[in-house]
Amino acid sequence: MIVLILCHFALAACAAPLVRRFGRYAFVVLALPPAATTVWAVTEWSGAEAGRAVTWSWEWIGTYDVSIALRLDALAELMALLAAGVGMLVLLYCASYFTDDSPQLAPFAGNLLAFAGAMLALVLADDLITLYVFWELTTVFSYLLIGHGSERKKNRRSALQALTVTTLGGLAMLVGFLTLGEAAGTYRISAIVADPPEPTTAVSVAVLLVLCGALSKSAIWPFSLWLPNAMAAPTPVSAYLHAAAMVKAGVYLVARLAPAFADVPVWRPVVLVLGGATMLLGGWRALRLNDLKLVLAYGTVSQLGFLTVLAGAGNRNAALAAAALILGHALFKAALFLVIGIVDHAAGTRDLRRLSGLGRTMPYVCTIAVLAAASMAALPPFLGFAAKEAAFDALLHGDAADRWVLAVTVVGSVLTVAYTLRFVWGAFARKPGLADTPVVRRVGAALLAPPAVLAVAGLVLGPGVGWTDRLFAAYADIFPAPAHPYHLALWHGFGLVLLLSALTWAGGAVLFAGRTAVIRISRRVAWPTADNVFGHLLLGLERVALQITGFVQRGSLSGYLAITMAVMLAGQLAVLVTDRPWEGAVAPRVWDAPLQGAVAVLTCAAALSCLTVSRRMKAVVLAGLTGYGAALLFVVQGAPDLALTQFCVETVSMIVFVLVLRRLPVRFEESIGTWRRALRIPVALVAAATVGVAVWVAGAARVAEPAGAAMVEEVAHHGLKDVVATILVDLRAWDTMGESAVLAAAAIGVTSLIYLHRRGETSMNREELRGETAWAMSGRRLTGLPRGDDTAPERSWLAAGSTLAPEHRSIVFEVVARLLFHPILVLSLYLLFCAENMPGGGFVAGLVAGLGLITRYLAGGRFELAEAAPLQPGLFTGLGLFVSTGVALGGLAEGTVLHAWTYHGHLPVFGDYHLSTSVLFDFGVYLLVLGVVLDIVRALGAKVDRQIERAAGQLAPATDSGTGEPNR
């Protein structure tokens, strides 16, 4: 099973070269995985109908009971055949439907096959989390397929609408899955169905959330708005996703969980009421539309409501009818969608008001359409008739609620017959006063074959529906056995069920005969469409968001900080006042050593001094002193790792502040009134006191033994000494990996705001410089100082020293920068590799290496930085993420992500050594931090230098290599 799923995704990844090589016939190659899956599913038919299940599982995170589990039983057998069989036919249909020069053919082909793989994995999944992952994959791929032809606004809007509705439902479903898994003690679906949890309030809420996801996926009211708009997608997408695959996912989930949760109080009211309402609303709307594709779309919505009612009714006979109707609906609806594609290709329109006489000019297409439509209208001897008879019988012999639902389904079936007749008449009949529609394109046998196979299958399986009875009964028998189990057959004799079927045929014919009056009445009593409601809701949401944004975000950083602190303060004070956690708590100590108090007083003095300064530079220095004070507290407390990191971070931060201040006014321009200052100071002091109290009570509330001793013992057991570094790269490596990704994303985002265009525009080519660099320019020349080369240093200590004006060069700084640069890099490597037993680590080592590059920049400017680091920062950042991720995934070889291993060896000169994955992981962090620091220095340093030089007219005009236009 897993091999077949992987083959879908592997071949989908090869879609682009296949399309380049074979053109549209690449779809034939892409149809191989679904074809192989179909053959495999057919071979498993006998085992599935006998009640045997084929299982496969792979334990991913054993500690948390997370695994990838697949299971093929009777219901999965049916869905796998539909997902693979119809998918294969649709891919073959695409080979004739598209042309070699169709736009974006390769992405479309790859997405369609990948969707087939995701759908196959979804119906085979036997784990709630696995099912959810592939559930969302089908959502993503459907978004890409509906949005095919993204140059059209309608496609973009429809794709986004489908994504929004189904994703919101999926998120609700995920919460329900987690709740059900915890309540049942397992996430294995087969185990939950076999032994469902007690129907507590939490379980009822979880079931309701799961139903939200299922109903939104299957376009059940009020989530039905996205499916008709999704008809903007190419016809093969509609035939596959919106007839046989994606929209069936919700019905499948309802059918899968119904044996376990149909007795939960919220289940049947939601499923029966919403399913019945959807059947009526969709069928009624289909009677007044003129686009053949939309007629089928609303017909699909109606049929999905019918399927949901049967799948969720919660009894054996209804489940049997649901399985039969799932198969029948997929066959006739996919065939009809494919027929619409043929009509659209041949006649150039889908508007039934403009189509006339196609039944004569396209007899084979008309025959296929009539066969499929007869099954949709439940006429004998088609599969649709046998399935509808089973559904009516199941509801007729159910409880009172089932008989009310039967009345609704009979009315809905009348509407189904009416819009079926309207579809066949509108597409193929000759209409009075309308000339026959010319056929502009010839229809080949290859284009006709897929819908023909589907339509003929619906005809053959009508008399042969008994062949499927054992398979469908293997699923339905999970429910309690009724007194008279129903068996699928084409003919059950005369009776009330057959009379109801005859009433639906007659009522549908009457509605079709009075179609003009029906359309007029339908349009008069029409409610606002769900699409319009959705659009107005989005518009209102955007307007409210703009109003709130304008009210809250006024451009004042101090205002933002005040709001943040006020919210935090209110929450903390509410908790402290309510719980009174200080009662019985151990009184806090003022300090552990008097030196701590002295450092704390100096730090607070520096912080308070920030309130009195008006120059930005002074404020930066004082703020930096508070950071250094915190680092000293770490030193006094005996935390060298934290102290070293704090010193490096504070140093880099101060340098970045200084680089930014070059483009800002010297003094603060925001005027603060007396009353504002009087309000801000107490808020700040109260916030600080509240945080202090919260930290104290959190520490005093400890009831368990501190984990420090256990951490030390665990680290020592592996022959290591540095507990902090081991926690970061081994015990809590997941956190470090996530923080590294966030750091990279934040740095890229910030620097991208500075590089308004492309990053490559920060040229380091000296030939573009036709005057002085930013480091050589000053507002006024100093008098009385020697000028010229006679006063310059006798030798150049920097690689780009010639770009500096002699009077702006410092021989001491140049020598120090040159002599310390390489030792700093060596020190960074030492800090990296000694982290297992000494203070250090990849993060602080990357900061130290970055400080070495910053030293070169401060000594020689942007050209010196280019000489010291000729590679792009993105290379270091990307390589760091790649190494860390590679090490994390490498742990899968031992069964879990980030599993650590150590290699011991011996070198002739160096002696014994060992290499662990934690060091490699830390090396990735080292490269990432180095890339981030270099990127920030290039953006806030070199980029700003270039802006200064351009403003002073010191740069030659340069053109963008991509556009040929001047850089701006």
Beta strands, then each sheet from edge to edge (+ up, - down):
strand 1: 54-61
strand 2: 66-72
strand 3: 902-907
strand 4: 911-916
sheet 1: 1+ 2-
sheet 2: 3+ 4-
end
